Amino acid sequence: MGTDILLHPGDVLYRQGDPADYAFILASGEISLFTGEGASRVETERRTAGSILGELSILTGQPRAVSVEALTPCRLFQIPATQILRRFNALDPMLKACVETSITFSAKLGDRRANPTSEAELAPVTLAGAPDLIDLLELDCDMERGLSRGEFFMNYQPIVTLEEGEIAGFEALMRWSHPARGAVPPDRFVAVAEEMQTVSAITDFALLETCRVLGRVQAVKQGPPLFASVNLSGQDIGRADLIDFISHVLALNDLVPSALRLEVTETALVPQDAQAKKNLEALEELGCGLAIDDFGTGYSNLGYLKSLPLSAIKIDRSFARDACANPVSHSIVKMLVGLGRELGVDVIAEGLETAQDAQALRDIGCGLAQGFVFSKPLSADDLGALLHGNGRSTCQVA
């Protein structure tokens, strides 16, 4: 609980050299920061409401560098050092290192000015987890180079109708073949791109490649038109240029908007900023589909779902491939299929590996599915060859 302190003019909050047990937020009044006492007293600064006091000594672990005295009636809130340090340690590592380095350098700069002939000391490393952060930065740079060097490519996993076994569409899955690291897992490089806020570059690549392939295979597919699903991150949803870029890519490949579905996780959709809400409304107006990936593992606010322009929900593999053996998973899948029916959207089961999985999902009433039981992710050429044949999966559900 917070503690407030009232000071009268002339009251001293703390003195130079005192231990740094608390920081203080000045809510009202005016205070003086000074060094020395009596004739040697030197005022260094005055502060008013909205200022924080005593934080530097806590961050440096040093005694108070100045004394603080009230000039007018003051009210302050007392913040324990442990709370300041907890908040500081929760900072982004790079930002934390910037603060620590600035504090250390400022202190040493003052020492050097006072004693310019002393030998400079080797500064301590202030960046916690430096090797991990350096690896992250290297991977981010490698991604930028890899996109221009053709190291990234897309695979496409068919999505089939459980009733007929027909290929209705496919999900685009990005792969990275790094010249030194080998195959970098998508969850690794996507996480780095999100951390460094450069995920838009790989999303644009995925949209361009997927729409190009969709336009090509659409011409050889007999029967109903295909759809392609591309994964978006939460950062993509808030991009100011997202709708313009999608419209451009669709026009470039002569595709109708309904041929493209954008997959996002539940957690990526909340909370939304104004731009994200605007983009979702524009996607609905444009006619692109929106699918919630890994449904059932995230936010799952049903009232919120009603407000989204959904075209599909995707049942997470942890439920879908367990539905034939686990009564709890079976009940959850059945509930989600019923929810999809009530919302009027497709329900797609992910990660099916056996014919028994597929049969169980079909018996429950799930309409669409994907997984290794139907097809592994394919190259663009292999996808085209499959569609040029009979356009059916190799696994037929009885």
N, C-alpha and C positions, 0 to 999 in steps of 0.2 A: 504494500500500500504506500502511496505517496505521502510525504510529510512536508507541510509548509512551515516556513520560518518567517517571523516578523522582526525587522531590525529598525531601531530608531537612529536618527542622525548621530554619528560618532561611534556606533556599535561596530565592532570588528568581527567579520564573518570567520576569517582564519588569518593566521600570520605566516610570513615567510619562514620556511623551514618546517612547518607543521606537516604531519603525514597526510597523504591524499586518500582519505576514506570515502569522500563524497564529491560529486559534482553538483552544481546548483543552476537552476533556471530562474532568471530574474523576471518576475511577473509584473512588478511595478516598482517605481522609484529609480534612484540614480546612485551608483557606487563608484568608488575610486580604487584603482589598483596602484600600489606603490611599493617601493623597496626602501630598506633602511628605516631608521627611526630618528625622531627629533630633528636636529639640524641637518643630518645626513639623509633625511627623507626625500625621495624623488618620486613624484607621481608619474607613472608611465602611461596611464590611460583612464578614461572614464567610460562607463557603460550604462545603458538604460534598458528598459523593459524589452524582453525578447532575447537577451544575451544569455550565453552559457558561461559558467565560471568553474574553474578547477578541473576541467577535463584534461588539460595537457599533462598535468602531473600524474593523473591516473594512467594515461596512455604510455607515458615514459617510465613510470614506476619510480619517479623521483619525488622528493619533498616539494612543498609549495614553493614556487619561484618568486611569488609576490605576496603581499598582504592585501586584504580587501576590507574596505571600510564603507559604511553607509553614509551618503551625503544628504539624503532625504529619507523619509519613511519608506521602507522597502518590504516587499513580500517576495519570498523565494520558495521554490520547490526543491527539496533535497533528493538527489538521485544516488543510490549506493554505487560505489565503484564496481561492484560485481555486475550490476546491470549495464553500466557503460561498457565494460569489457565484453560482456556477453553479446551486446549489439555490435560492437566493433569486430569481434571474431566471426560474426555471421556475415560480414561484408564479402563481396566478391573478392577473391584472392588478389586480383590485379589492383583493384581500387585500394584494398587494405595495404598492399605494398607501397602504393603511391603515397598514402598518408604517412606510413612509418618512415619511409625514406625522406620525405619532406621534413618531418619532425627532427629526425637525426641530423640531416644536412643543415637545417637552420641553426640547431644548437652548435654544431661544429663550426659553422661559418662565424658565429659570434666569438667562439673561442679563438679562431684563427686571426680575427681582427684584433682581439686583445693581445695575442701572442703570435705575431706573424712569423717569427723565426723558428718556431717549433716544427718538428718534422710531421708531415701529414700521416695519419694512421690509415690502415686498410679498413674500409667500412665493412660492417657485417652484412651478410646477405639478409635482406628483409622480406624476400618473397618466399612465403611458405609454400612447399610443394612445387618449387621451381622446376624440377625435371618434368613433372606432369604437365605444367603449364607450357613449358617450352615444346613438349611433344604435341600438345594441342595446337599451338601456333604453327608448328611445322606441318601438321596434318591439314590445317586450314589453307596454308600456302600451297601444299601439294594438291589440294582439291582444285584450286584455281588453275594451276598448271595442267592438272589431269583433264579438266574439261576441255581445254584447248588442244590437248595432245591425243584425244580419242581414247583415254583410259576408261571412261565411263561408258556404259552401254545399258540397254534395257532388255529385260526378259519379260515374257508375257504368259501369265497362267490363265488358261481357259476357265470360264465360269459357265456351268452347264445347267440345263433344266433337269431336275431329278425325275420328272415324269417321262420325258422322251429321250433324255440323254443328248439333246442338241446343244451345241455351243451357242450361248446367247451373247457372250461378251468375253472380256478378259481384263485382268488386273495387271497394270504395268508395274514392274519391280526393278528398281535401279540396282546395278552392280558396278563395282569398282575393282579393276585389276591394276593394282599399284606395282610399278616396276621393281620396287625393293621390298615392300611389305607383303606383296601377294594380294590375295583376295581380302579386301577390307570389308568387314560385315556392315550392312546398311545401318544397323542400330548404332554402330560406332561413328560412322562419318556423318550421319544425319544429326546425331547428338552434338557433334563438334560444330556443324554448320549452324545449328540453333544457338549454341553457346556463343558463337562468334557473330551471330546475326547476319550470316551470309547464305542462309538456306534458300533464298530466292533464286540464286544462280542455278542450283541443282533442280529446283522445281521447274524453272523455265526450260531447262534441258529435257526434263521428263515430259513436259507438256508438248514441246516441239517434236520430240522423237515419237511419242505415243500417237499423236494426231497424224503424223506422217505415215506411220505404219497402219493405223486404222483406215486412213483414206485408201491405202494400197490394198489391204486385204478385203475391205468392204466390196471392192469390185469383183472379187472371185467367190464371195460367199453367196450361196443360194439361200433363198428363204428370207426370213425377217432380218432387218438390219442389225448389225452388232452395236454394242456399246463398249467403251473403254473406260476403266477406272484409273485415276491418277491420285496418289496420296498428296495431301497438302498438310503443312504444319500449321500450328496456331499463328505463327508469325505471318505466314502467307495470307491467312484469312483477313489480316489487318492491313495488307498492302494497298496503297493508294492506286497503283497501276495494275492491279490484278485483273479486273474485268476487261480493261482495254487490251491486255496481253492475251487473255483467253479468246476474246473476239477476233483478234488478229490471227491467232493460230488456227482457229476454226475456219476463217475465211481463206487462209492460205492453203488449206487442204480440202476446201469445198465440202465441209462437214456441217450437218445441222447441229445446233447446240445440244439437242437431246441425246446425241451420240456420245457425249462426254459426261462422265460422272466424276465428281470430286469427292475423295474419301478423306474424312477427318475423324479424329477420335473425339469422344464426348468431352474429355477434359480440355481439348483444344478450342472448343466452342464457348467455354465459359472461363472467366468472365469475358465479355465482349466490350470493345471500345466502340465509339461512334462509327469509325471507318469499317470495322468488321460487320456491324449491323447493316451498314449501307451496302457492303459487298454481297451479303447474303440476300438482301432484297433484290439487288441487281442480277444475281445469278438466277433467281427465280424468274425475274422478268425476261432475262435472256433465254431461259429454257434449258439450262444445264441441270443435270441431276446432282443431288447431294446425298452421300451415303455416310452413315456413322459407322466407323470401323471399331472392331473389338467391343461391340455393344454388350452391355451388362457388366463391364469391368470398371466403368468410370462414374460419371455424374448421375446419369439415369433419372433426371427430373422429368417426369412424364408431362407435367404441365408445360415445361419449357419445350419439350419435343414438339408439342402441338403447334408452337409458333414458328418452327423451322420448315423451310421448303424441302422436306425430305422426299427422296425417291427410293431409298433402300436403307435397311439396317443389316449389319453383318454380325452374325453370332460368333463370338470369340471361340477359337479352337478348343480352349480348355473345357467349354461346355459341349460343343458340337461333336467332337470325336469321342466323348465319354457318354453320350446319350443312350447308347445301346446297352451299357453295362451298369451305369450308375443311376439309380432312381431319382436322386436329387437333380442331377444334370438333365435327365429326361424331362422332369417337371419344369425346370427353368427354360429349356428349349421350347417346350410346348407353350409356355406362357409367352415367350418372345415371339413365337410364330403367330399366336393369337393377337398380340399387340400390333404386329406388322399388318395383320389383316384389318384390324380396327382403324389403323392409320392410313390404310390404302396404299402401302408401299411394299416393294419386294423385300423378301427375307432371304439372305444369302448365308449359308453355313460355311465357315472357313476351316481349313486344315483337316479335311476328311482323308483318312488313310486306308480304310478297308471298305469292302463292299457291304459289310454289316453296318458300318457307320452310315453309309449312304442310304441303305434300306431303312434304318431307324429314322433318319431325318425325313425320308419320303413318307413313311407311315405317319409321322407327326403332322405332316402337311407343309413342310418347308418346300419352297418352290425351286430355289437355286442353290448351287454349292460349288465349291472349288477345293482342290487338294490333290495330293499325289495319287489317290485312287483313280482320279480322272486323267490327270496329266501333270507332269512336272512343269515348272516355268520353261518356256520355249524361246528360242531366238526368233527374230522376225521372220526369217526364211522358213523355219520349221513350223511356225504358226500358219504362215501362208500355205505351206504344203498340206497341213492338216485340214485347213478350211477348203482347199481346192479339191480335197478328196470328198468324203461324205459329210464333213462338218460335224462329226459326232465324236464323243469321248470313247476311249477304249473300254471303259467300265460301263456296263449297262445294268441298271437296277431292275430286278425282276418285278 
